Amino acid sequence: MSEASAGKILAVITLNMDKVSGGAPIFFARDEAEQDKIALYMSKILDAMVHDLGNGIYIVVKH
């Protein structure tokens, strides 16, 4: 994948601060409902897509 076509991670939303570090802004949610809400709002604000990594971490990516 070329750099021009690669997605850019704009934000990380997690329930567990021990699983993430560095790079993009990190948002910590109290529960899954809050995590979903933050991810939805961030995707709309940033005009980007949310991807669930399946391990309690969502990333917001601009494609």
C-alpha positions as CSV (number, residue, x, y, z in Angstrom):
1,M,0.0,0.0,0.0
2,S,1.5,3.3,-1.0
3,E,1.8,6.1,1.5
4,A,-0.7,8.2,-0.5
5,S,-3.4,5.5,-0.3
6,A,-2.7,4.4,3.3
7,G,-5.3,5.3,6.0
8,K,-4.3,7.7,8.8
9,I,-5.3,6.8,12.4
10,L,-6.9,9.9,13.8
11,A,-8.0,8.6,17.2
12,V,-8.1,5.5,19.4
13,I,-11.0,4.8,21.8
14,T,-10.4,2.2,24.4
15,L,-11.7,0.7,27.7
16,N,-8.3,-0.4,28.9
17,M,-5.5,2.2,29.0
18,D,-2.9,-0.6,29.4
19,K,-3.5,-1.8,25.8
20,V,-2.6,1.5,23.9
21,S,0.1,4.1,23.8
22,G,1.5,6.9,21.6
23,G,0.8,8.1,18.1
24,A,-2.8,9.2,17.8
25,P,-5.0,10.9,20.5
26,I,-6.3,8.3,22.9
27,F,-9.8,8.5,24.5
28,F,-10.6,6.4,27.5
29,A,-14.3,5.3,27.9
30,R,-15.9,4.1,31.1
31,D,-18.0,1.4,29.4
32,E,-18.9,0.0,26.0
33,A,-21.9,2.4,25.6
34,E,-19.7,5.4,26.1
35,Q,-17.0,3.9,23.8
36,D,-19.6,3.5,21.0
37,K,-20.8,7.1,21.5
38,I,-17.3,8.6,21.4
39,A,-16.4,6.6,18.3
40,L,-19.6,7.7,16.5
41,Y,-19.1,11.4,17.4
42,M,-15.4,11.3,16.4
43,S,-16.2,9.6,13.1
44,K,-18.8,12.3,12.3
45,I,-16.6,15.2,13.4
46,L,-13.6,14.0,11.5
47,D,-15.4,12.6,8.5
48,A,-13.7,9.2,9.0
49,M,-14.5,5.5,9.6
50,V,-14.5,3.6,12.9
51,H,-12.9,0.1,13.0
52,D,-13.3,-2.3,15.9
53,L,-10.1,-4.2,16.4
54,G,-12.0,-6.8,18.4
55,N,-9.9,-6.4,21.6
56,G,-11.7,-3.5,23.2
57,I,-10.1,-0.9,21.0
58,Y,-11.7,1.2,18.3
59,I,-9.6,3.3,15.8
60,V,-10.9,6.2,13.8
61,V,-9.3,6.2,10.4
62,K,-9.4,8.7,7.5
63,H,-9.2,6.7,4.2
